[in-house]
């Protein structure tokens, strides 16, 4: 079973920040938090990942709470092309590195 | 960088026939690849982990004799759906584990069994 829970859907106005939450209350100390997104009928696209510290790249920022039980993916200026299903995944640092996908959040960016 | 391709992108086959789907990492070597299946409006379900040069590890409930996986090189894994039936119609997606440990996903293959 997936170790993450996410709201099933969210709307965001174009140009505004999209904040997507993820709960991973059973995460252990050796597990990373990964975010991917899947645009309709395509393979998932890697966005960002982190362990403890907040991370930022050209696509997004990842905020991980101090107790690591939840995180938020931030798309700073959402565009229509950001409409997708966003998946938060917990992945062990060692072992098979396999991903177990949860249900994800369907983000709709509105014009 | 980190591009994964799949071939074919879509395929229609008759019930009872077999279909092979290829997954290639184009610009990196992948000792581990993964195969997923996705039904409409559902999440990705991991089917199996494919390791170069060894047998695949299947998730619980996935029939290994029906879904044959071969990972013969560091850039190629294949999934063969044997004796396909209409209920096998789905979107099949592969991923390859990069040396940095992220998985990079292929574009998917839509299989329709008639």
Interface residues (C-beta under 8 A of the other chain):
Chain A: X34 X36 X38 X41 X42 X43 X44 X45 X46 X49 X87 X91 X96 X97 X98 X99 X100 X101 X102 X103 X104
Chain B: X2 X4 X6 X32 X34 X36 X43 X44 X45 X46 X49 X57 X91 X93 X95 X97 X101 X102 X103 X104 X105 X106 X107 X108 X110
